[in-house]
Amino acid sequence: MTDWLDWPFFEPRHRELADRLVRWCEANLAGGHADDVDAACRSLVAALGGAGFLNLCVANGGTPPDVRSLAIARSTLARASGLADFAFAMQGLGSGAISLSGSAAQKAEWLPKVASGEAIAAFALTEPETGSDAANLAMTARRDGEDWVLDGEKSYISNGTLADVLTVFARTGEGEGARGISAFIVHGNVPGLSVAERIEVIAPHPLARLKFEGVRAELLGAEGGGFKIAMQTLNLFRVTVGAAALGFAQRALDEALAFASTRKLGNLTLADNAVTQERLGEMATSVDASALLIARAAWQQDMGKADNRRAAAMAKLHATEEAQRVIDMAVQLHGGLGVTKGAKVEELYREIRALRIYEGASEVQRMVIARDLLKEHRS
């Protein structure tokens, strides 16, 4: 189901990218979770970099990443493998602040390594006591000569167990809340940085709680500008979270169609049952609605619309929430097989859940949409 790429939001280059990605996935992704997640992620990053796909994640000559290309990549990869989507997405999110706000030297040092797969990137914002309320960070950064020194903890950090470069946000004290936060670049092997805890989640990924004890770091952007950098980075990639959810939902629909068409129900198949047809129709409608919202938001972002927050929030909200419903319907249609370990729909059921939480929970997206509507209404 790639007909959404025929819509006028996309250009021939986007359709060519999708074709290349599909062929690459068919040749390189067997599906399922690996026993050694860290090793699998390293291998996937290297393979994606070698194939040239990670170039999509970083700024090119000062031009931000093309959001439509990112969305196509994430939906295609997620349809084949949740871990492949994760490996791709984190290279973008982990280096996004460098693409958007790094100095020429910082970009030259890290972006080619991220794009080639030589360096694995991480985005370290969340703390043990700070989730959606990102302005209330506790990690501190203090000057020490020409350097900055970080102390504190970060939690639920994707690629935390294997990152070569981390974008880290800490309090430098220029003001209260968001005004007192700065962004930093931290080398993954710097003294004082350690994995305090590996965090196991229902869909295995390399997540960790990290401890910073006198960690030396390099300032990224202006002092006190870290919160703005964090929000700009998250805004750049928010639509692509919805695109990953779209890929999961598309795969769930594929699996449901294939199962229903072959599963015997008396002298007929499950697909001949009216209730099954009603469910398949509902699933397909949800998938197309999500695709429309994602395509619109990604196109608006690439066209340079000044304020794309509402469209991006709608795309992420609808796509992730509806993907959860579509996958749940696919599991239900499969019956006992749907909750059997090793079944693709069971894997999707575990993969989708986190997308409704990370990079702005659904509740936050609803607030963003409502506040933007109210602001427009009152103006």
C-alpha positions in Angstrom: 0.0 0.0 0.0 2.3 2.8 -1.3 -0.3 4.7 -3.2 0.0 7.6 -0.7 3.2 8.5 -2.5 1.2 9.2 -5.7 -0.5 12.1 -3.9 0.6 15.6 -5.0 2.5 16.2 -1.7 5.4 14.1 -3.1 7.8 14.4 -6.0 9.3 11.8 -8.3 12.5 11.7 -6.1 10.4 10.7 -3.1 8.9 7.8 -5.1 12.3 6.7 -6.2 13.5 6.8 -2.6 10.6 4.6 -1.5 11.4 2.1 -4.3 15.1 1.9 -3.2 14.1 1.5 0.5 11.7 -1.3 -0.3 14.3 -3.2 -2.3 16.9 -2.6 0.5 14.4 -3.9 3.2 13.6 -7.0 1.2 17.3 -7.8 0.8 18.6 -6.9 4.3 15.8 -7.2 6.9 14.7 -10.6 8.1 12.3 -9.2 10.7 11.8 -10.0 14.3 13.9 -8.9 17.3 17.6 -9.9 17.7 18.9 -11.6 20.8 21.7 -9.0 21.1 19.9 -5.6 20.5 23.1 -3.5 20.8 24.9 -5.6 18.2 21.9 -5.5 15.9 21.6 -1.7 16.1 25.3 -1.3 15.4 24.9 -3.5 12.3 21.8 -1.7 11.1 23.4 1.7 11.5 26.4 0.6 9.5 24.2 -1.0 6.8 22.0 2.0 6.5 25.0 4.3 6.4 26.7 2.1 3.8 23.5 2.3 1.6 23.5 6.1 1.8 20.1 6.3 3.6 21.5 8.1 6.7 22.4 11.1 4.6 18.7 11.8 4.8 19.1 12.4 8.6 21.6 15.2 8.6 21.8 18.8 7.2 23.2 19.1 3.8 25.1 22.3 3.0 23.1 24.1 5.7 19.7 22.8 4.4 17.7 20.9 7.1 16.7 17.3 6.4 13.8 16.9 4.0 10.9 15.8 6.2 9.0 14.0 3.5 12.1 11.8 2.8 12.4 11.1 6.5 8.7 10.2 6.7 9.0 7.8 3.7 12.1 6.2 5.2 10.6 5.7 8.6 7.3 4.3 7.3 9.1 1.9 5.0 11.6 0.7 7.5 9.0 0.4 10.3 6.8 -1.7 8.0 9.7 -4.2 7.7 11.4 -3.9 11.1 10.8 -1.8 14.2 14.5 -2.0 15.1 15.6 -0.8 11.7 13.3 2.2 12.0 14.7 2.9 15.5 18.3 2.8 14.2 17.5 5.2 11.4 15.4 7.6 13.5 18.0 8.0 16.3 20.7 9.0 13.9 18.5 11.9 12.9 17.2 12.8 16.3 20.6 12.3 18.0 22.4 14.6 15.6 19.5 16.9 14.8 20.6 19.7 17.2 24.0 19.7 15.5 22.4 20.0 12.1 20.2 22.9 13.2 22.5 24.8 15.6 26.0 23.4 15.5 29.0 25.5 14.5 30.7 24.8 11.2 33.4 22.8 13.1 30.9 20.8 15.0 29.0 19.9 11.9 32.2 19.0 10.1 33.3 16.8 13.0 30.1 14.8 13.5 27.6 14.9 10.7 29.7 13.0 8.1 30.3 10.3 10.8 26.6 10.0 11.6 25.7 9.9 7.9 28.2 7.1 7.2 27.2 5.1 10.2 30.6 5.5 11.8 29.2 7.3 14.8 26.0 6.3 16.6 24.1 9.3 18.0 21.8 9.9 21.0 19.5 12.6 22.2 19.6 13.1 26.0 16.8 15.3 27.3 14.7 13.1 29.6 15.6 12.7 33.3 14.4 10.4 36.0 12.1 13.1 37.4 11.4 14.9 34.2 9.4 13.6 31.3 7.0 15.8 29.3 7.9 18.8 31.5 11.3 19.3 29.8 11.8 22.8 31.2 12.4 21.5 34.7 15.7 19.7 34.2 18.0 19.0 37.2 21.2 18.2 35.4 23.7 21.0 35.9 26.5 22.4 33.7 29.3 24.7 35.1 32.2 26.4 33.5 35.7 25.1 34.2 38.1 27.3 32.2 37.3 26.9 28.5 35.3 23.7 29.2 31.9 22.9 30.6 31.4 20.2 33.2 28.1 18.2 33.5 26.7 16.5 36.6 23.4 14.6 36.9 21.4 11.8 35.3 19.4 11.2 32.1 16.9 8.4 31.7 15.2 6.5 28.9 17.9 7.5 26.6 17.7 5.7 23.2 21.2 4.4 22.1 22.3 5.2 25.7 24.3 1.9 25.8 26.2 2.4 22.6 26.3 6.1 21.6 29.5 7.7 20.2 28.1 11.2 20.4 25.3 12.6 22.6 23.3 15.8 22.5 22.8 16.6 26.2 20.7 19.3 27.8 21.6 20.8 31.2 20.9 23.7 33.4 23.3 26.6 33.2 21.3 29.1 35.2 20.6 32.0 32.9 17.1 32.1 34.2 14.3 30.0 35.6 12.8 27.1 33.7 13.4 26.9 30.0 15.5 30.1 30.0 18.3 28.5 32.1 19.0 25.4 29.9 21.9 25.0 27.4 22.7 22.2 24.9 26.0 20.3 24.8 27.9 17.8 22.7 29.3 14.9 24.7 31.6 12.1 23.4 30.4 8.7 24.2 33.7 7.6 25.7 34.4 10.6 27.9 35.5 10.0 31.5 32.7 10.3 34.0 29.9 9.1 31.7 28.5 5.7 32.6 25.5 3.5 32.1 23.8 3.4 35.5 21.0 1.1 34.4 20.0 -0.7 31.2 16.2 -0.2 30.8 14.3 -3.2 29.4 11.0 -2.4 27.6 8.3 -4.5 25.9 9.9 -3.9 22.5 13.6 -4.4 23.1 15.7 -1.3 22.2 19.1 0.0 23.6 17.6 2.2 26.4 19.6 3.4 29.4 19.8 5.6 32.4 23.0 7.5 32.2 25.1 9.0 35.0 27.2 12.1 34.4 29.9 12.8 37.0 32.2 15.7 36.1 31.7 15.0 32.4 33.4 17.5 30.1 31.3 18.8 27.3 31.2 21.2 24.4 28.6 24.0 24.3 26.2 23.6 21.4 24.6 26.9 20.3 24.3 29.9 22.7 24.2 29.7 26.5 20.6 29.6 27.6 19.4 28.5 24.2 19.2 24.8 24.9 15.4 24.5 25.4 14.8 26.2 22.1 17.2 23.9 20.4 15.6 20.8 22.0 12.1 21.9 20.8 13.3 22.7 17.3 14.9 19.3 17.1 11.8 17.5 18.3 9.6 19.6 16.0 11.7 18.6 13.0 11.2 14.9 13.7 7.7 14.8 15.2 5.9 14.1 11.9 8.3 11.2 11.3 7.1 9.5 14.5 3.7 9.4 13.0 5.2 8.0 9.8 6.8 5.1 11.7 3.4 4.4 13.3 1.9 4.5 9.7 4.4 1.8 8.7 3.4 -0.4 11.6 -0.3 0.1 10.8 0.3 -0.7 7.1 2.1 -3.9 8.1 -0.7 -4.9 10.5 -3.3 -4.4 7.7 -1.1 -6.5 5.3 -0.9 -9.3 7.9 -4.7 -9.1 8.5 -5.5 -9.3 4.8 -3.2 -12.2 4.2 -4.5 -14.1 7.3 -8.2 -13.5 6.6 -7.8 -14.5 3.0 -6.4 -17.9 3.8 -7.9 -18.8 7.2 -10.8 -21.3 6.7 -14.1 -20.5 8.3 -16.4 -23.5 7.4 -16.5 -23.7 3.6 -15.4 -20.1 3.2 -12.5 -18.0 4.5 -12.4 -15.5 7.3 -12.3 -12.7 4.7 -15.8 -13.7 3.5 -17.3 -12.9 6.9 -19.1 -9.6 7.1 -17.7 -8.7 10.5 -14.2 -9.3 9.2 -14.8 -7.1 6.2 -16.1 -4.3 8.4 -12.9 -4.5 10.4 -10.7 -4.5 7.4 -12.6 -1.4 6.0 -12.1 0.4 9.3 -8.4 -0.4 9.4 -7.8 0.7 5.8 -9.6 4.0 6.4 -7.5 4.7 9.5 -4.3 4.0 7.6 -5.2 6.4 4.8 -6.4 9.1 7.2 -3.0 8.9 9.0 -1.1 9.0 5.7 -3.0 12.1 4.6 -2.2 14.0 7.8 1.5 12.9 7.6 1.8 13.9 4.0 0.3 17.3 4.6 2.4 18.1 7.7 5.6 16.9 6.1 4.9 18.9 2.9 4.1 22.0 4.9 7.3 21.6 6.9 9.4 21.2 3.7 7.7 24.2 2.1 8.9 26.4 5.1 5.5 27.1 6.7 6.3 29.4 9.5 4.3 27.6 12.2 3.7 23.9 11.5 3.1 22.8 15.1 -0.6 22.1 14.8 -0.3 20.0 11.6 2.7 18.1 13.0 0.9 17.4 16.3 -2.2 16.2 14.5 -0.1 13.9 12.3 1.7 12.4 15.3 -1.4 12.1 17.4 -3.7 10.5 14.9 -1.1 8.2 13.3 0.1 6.8 16.7 -3.3 6.5 18.3 -4.9 4.9 15.2 -2.0 2.6 14.6 -2.6 1.2 18.1 -6.2 0.6 17.1 -5.4 -1.0 13.8 -2.8 -3.3 15.3 -5.2 -4.3 18.1 -7.8 -5.2 15.5 -5.2 -7.2 13.6 -4.3 -9.1 16.8 -8.0 -9.7 17.5 -8.6 -11.0 14.0 -5.7 -13.5 14.4 -7.2 -14.9 17.5 -4.8 -16.9 19.7 -2.1 -16.6 17.1 -2.2 -12.9 17.5 -0.8 -13.0 21.0 1.6 -15.8 20.3 5.3 -14.8 20.6 6.9 -14.8 17.1 3.7 -13.7 15.3 4.3 -10.4 13.4 1.1 -8.8 14.8 2.3 -9.6 18.3 5.6 -7.9 17.6 3.8 -4.9 16.2 1.5 -4.8 19.3 4.6 -4.3 21.4 6.4 -1.9 19.0 3.6 0.6 18.7 2.9 1.4 22.3 5.9 3.6 23.0 5.2 5.9 20.0 2.2 7.3 21.8 4.6 8.4 24.6 7.9 9.5 23.2 8.7 12.8 21.5 5.6 14.3 22.9 2.9 12.1 24.5 -0.6 12.1 22.9 -1.9 14.2 25.8 0.7 16.9 25.0 -0.2 16.8 21.3 -3.9 17.4 22.1 -2.9 20.4 24.2 -0.7 21.8 21.4 -3.6 21.5 18.9 -6.2 23.0 21.3 -4.0 26.0 22.3 -3.2 26.7 18.7 -6.9 26.6 17.8 -7.7 28.9 20.7 -5.0 31.4 19.8 -6.3 31.5 16.2 -9.9 31.9 17.4 -9.0 34.8 19.8 -6.8 36.7 17.3 
